[in-house]
Amino acid sequence: MSSSAQDPFYIVKEEIQDSIHALQGTFHQWEHTPVASGAQNRLTKEVLSNCESIEWQVDELEKAISVAARDPALYGIPKSELERRFQWTKSARTQVVNVKKAVTGTTSSTYGDMRQELMSLPSTRQQDILPTNYVTKENEDFISSESDRQLLLIRQQDEELDELSQSVQRIGNVGLTIHDELQAQEKLLEELGSEMDSTSNRLDFVQKKVAVVMKKASAKGQMMMILFLIVLFIVLFVLVFFT
């Protein structure tokens, strides 16, 4: 971003310069319009009106420059830059005055002299050179501040990425821990299932043996056998579920 774009002087200067170029174009049409014709009268009024408007803008701009010239240090504008600005307003006013005199002149010799002076004035667009010390300093300060801001943003992004990386690692470690725990639980469930199958097979075997003994024993023997089996069942139950 150019520092001149931030200076109100250059903004107003650009507008005035555009108006001067438009005025020169209208003046060129006036030159090639038949004398004392209706078209020339219309162009004369238009040129004079534009001259008054531009002169007013130049006066206001010169007043602003004068205010800055009272305390250049306050506005950070070198004296050499102020002189260039005064010189530009003087040149712009001269161009406008010459056009006004040309359209209101009465003798051809006077008109020719003024036209030659008007056309010999260099275009202020070509003189619009801005490599002053204060502009350069503002450019350097702006670039430096932007560079510092970019470095700060990059540093903040690096810190956020580091924190994100650490969070992902923690989540990965938690996932591995859960996986190991699930595998251990699965192994315990398999062992419990094997023990249950073994116990079930033992109970089936005991029940078959009891059925055979019950058939062979008497009523009293059957009662004793039932008591024995009850005690045996209790013992087995305790062994299976409490040990």
C-alpha positions in Angstrom: 0.0 0.0 0.0 1.5 3.4 -1.0 1.8 6.0 1.7 0.6 8.6 -0.8 -2.8 6.9 -0.8 -3.1 7.7 2.9 -2.2 11.4 2.6 -5.3 13.6 1.9 -3.1 16.0 -0.1 -2.5 13.4 -2.8 -6.2 12.4 -2.9 -7.3 16.0 -3.5 -4.4 16.6 -5.8 -5.5 13.7 -8.0 -9.1 15.0 -8.1 -7.8 18.5 -9.1 -5.5 17.1 -11.7 -8.4 15.1 -13.3 -10.4 18.3 -13.4 -7.6 20.2 -15.0 -7.2 17.5 -17.7 -11.0 17.7 -18.3 -10.7 21.5 -18.5 -7.9 21.2 -21.1 -10.1 18.9 -23.2 -13.0 21.3 -23.1 -10.6 24.2 -23.9 -9.3 22.2 -26.9 -12.9 21.9 -28.2 -13.4 25.6 -27.6 -10.3 26.3 -29.8 -11.7 24.4 -32.7 -15.3 25.8 -32.5 -16.2 28.7 -34.9 -15.9 32.1 -33.2 -19.1 33.7 -31.9 -21.1 30.6 -32.6 -23.7 29.2 -30.2 -21.5 26.2 -29.5 -18.5 28.4 -28.6 -20.6 30.5 -26.2 -21.8 27.3 -24.5 -18.2 26.0 -24.2 -17.0 29.4 -22.9 -19.5 29.3 -20.1 -18.5 25.7 -19.3 -14.8 26.5 -19.3 -15.2 29.5 -17.0 -17.4 27.5 -14.6 -14.8 24.8 -14.5 -12.1 27.3 -13.9 -13.9 28.8 -10.9 -14.5 25.3 -9.4 -10.8 24.3 -9.8 -9.6 27.6 -8.5 -11.7 27.1 -5.4 -10.3 23.6 -4.9 -6.7 24.9 -5.3 -7.4 27.7 -2.8 -8.7 25.2 -0.2 -5.8 22.9 -0.8 -3.3 25.7 -0.4 -5.0 26.7 2.9 -4.5 23.2 4.2 -0.8 23.3 3.1 -0.4 26.6 4.9 -1.8 25.0 8.1 0.8 22.2 7.9 3.5 24.7 7.1 3.0 26.4 10.5 4.2 23.3 12.3 5.8 20.8 9.9 7.0 18.6 12.8 3.5 18.0 14.1 2.3 16.7 10.7 5.6 14.9 9.9 6.0 16.7 6.6 9.5 18.0 5.6 9.9 21.6 4.4 11.1 20.4 1.0 7.8 18.5 0.6 5.8 21.6 1.6 7.7 23.6 -1.0 6.9 21.1 -3.7 3.2 21.2 -2.7 3.1 25.0 -2.8 4.8 24.8 -6.2 2.3 22.4 -7.5 -0.7 24.5 -6.4 1.0 27.5 -8.0 1.4 25.6 -11.3 -2.2 24.3 -11.2 -3.5 27.9 -10.6 -1.4 29.2 -13.5 -2.8 26.6 -15.9 -6.4 27.5 -14.8 -5.7 31.3 -15.1 -4.2 30.9 -18.5 -7.3 29.0 -19.8 -9.6 31.7 -18.3 -7.6 34.4 -19.9 -7.5 32.6 -23.2 -11.3 32.2 -23.5 -11.9 35.8 -22.4 -9.0 37.4 -24.3 -9.7 40.1 -27.0 -6.6 40.0 -29.2 -5.2 37.1 -31.2 -1.6 38.0 -30.2 -2.5 37.9 -26.5 -4.4 34.6 -27.0 -1.5 33.1 -28.9 1.0 34.0 -26.2 -1.2 32.7 -23.4 -1.9 29.5 -25.4 1.8 28.9 -25.9 2.4 29.4 -22.2 -0.5 27.1 -21.3 0.7 24.4 -23.6 4.3 24.7 -22.5 3.4 24.0 -18.9 4.5 20.5 -18.0 1.8 18.0 -17.0 1.6 17.7 -13.3 0.8 14.0 -13.7 4.3 13.5 -15.1 5.7 15.6 -12.2 3.9 13.6 -9.6 7.0 12.1 -8.0 6.7 11.0 -4.4 10.0 9.6 -3.3 10.3 11.8 -0.2 12.0 10.8 3.0 8.9 10.8 5.1 7.0 8.7 2.5 9.9 6.2 2.4 9.9 6.1 6.2 6.2 5.5 6.3 6.6 2.7 3.8 9.3 1.1 5.8 7.3 1.4 9.1 4.2 -0.1 7.4 6.2 -3.0 5.9 7.9 -3.6 9.3 4.7 -3.7 11.2 3.1 -6.0 8.7 6.1 -8.3 8.9 5.9 -8.4 12.7 2.2 -9.1 12.5 2.7 -12.0 10.1 5.5 -13.5 12.2 3.2 -13.3 15.3 0.4 -15.0 13.4 2.7 -17.7 12.2 4.0 -18.2 15.8 0.5 -18.5 17.2 -0.4 -21.0 14.5 2.7 -23.1 15.3 1.7 -23.1 19.0 -1.9 -24.1 18.2 -0.6 -26.9 15.9 1.7 -28.2 18.7 -1.2 -28.2 21.2 -3.4 -30.1 18.6 -0.6 -32.6 18.1 -0.3 -33.2 21.8 -4.0 -33.7 22.1 -4.0 -36.2 19.3 -1.2 -38.2 20.9 -3.1 -38.2 24.2 -6.2 -39.5 22.5 -4.2 -42.2 20.7 -2.7 -43.3 24.1 -6.1 -43.5 25.6 -7.3 -45.5 22.7 -4.5 -48.0 23.1 -5.2 -48.3 26.8 -8.9 -49.1 26.1 -7.9 -51.6 23.5 -5.5 -53.4 26.0 -8.2 -53.4 28.6 -10.8 -54.9 26.3 -8.4 -57.7 25.3 -7.8 -58.5 29.0 -11.6 -58.5 29.7 -12.1 -60.8 26.7 -9.5 -63.2 28.0 -11.1 -63.3 31.4 -14.5 -64.0 29.8 -13.0 -66.9 27.8 -11.5 -68.4 30.9 -14.8 -68.1 32.8 -16.6 -69.7 29.9 -14.2 -72.6 30.0 -14.6 -73.1 33.7 -18.4 -73.0 33.4 -18.3 -75.7 30.7 -16.0 -77.8 32.9 -18.3 -77.4 35.9 -21.4 -78.2 33.8 -19.8 -81.4 32.6 -18.9 -82.4 36.2 -22.5 -81.8 37.3 -23.9 -83.9 34.5 -21.5 -86.7 35.4 -22.5 -86.5 39.1 -26.2 -86.5 38.2 -25.8 -89.6 36.1 -24.0 -91.4 38.9 -26.7 -90.3 41.4 -29.4 -91.7 39.2 -27.7 -95.0 39.0 -27.1 -95.2 42.8 -30.8 -94.2 43.5 -32.0 -97.1 41.4 -29.9 -99.6 43.4 -30.4 -98.2 46.9 -33.4 -98.9 49.3 -35.7 -96.2 50.5 -33.6 -95.6 53.6 -30.5 -95.7 51.5 -32.1 -93.3 49.1 -32.8 -90.8 51.8 -29.2 -91.0 52.9 -28.1 -90.7 49.4 -30.3 -87.6 48.9 -28.8 -86.0 52.0 -25.3 -86.9 50.8 -26.0 -85.4 47.4 -27.4 -82.3 48.9 -24.3 -81.8 51.0 -22.2 -82.6 48.0 -24.1 -80.1 45.9 -23.6 -77.4 48.5 -19.9 -78.2 48.7 -19.6 -78.1 44.9 -21.6 -74.8 44.8 -19.3 -73.2 47.3 -16.2 -74.5 45.5 -17.4 -73.2 42.1 -18.8 -69.8 43.1 -16.9 -68.7 46.2 -13.3 -69.8 45.4 
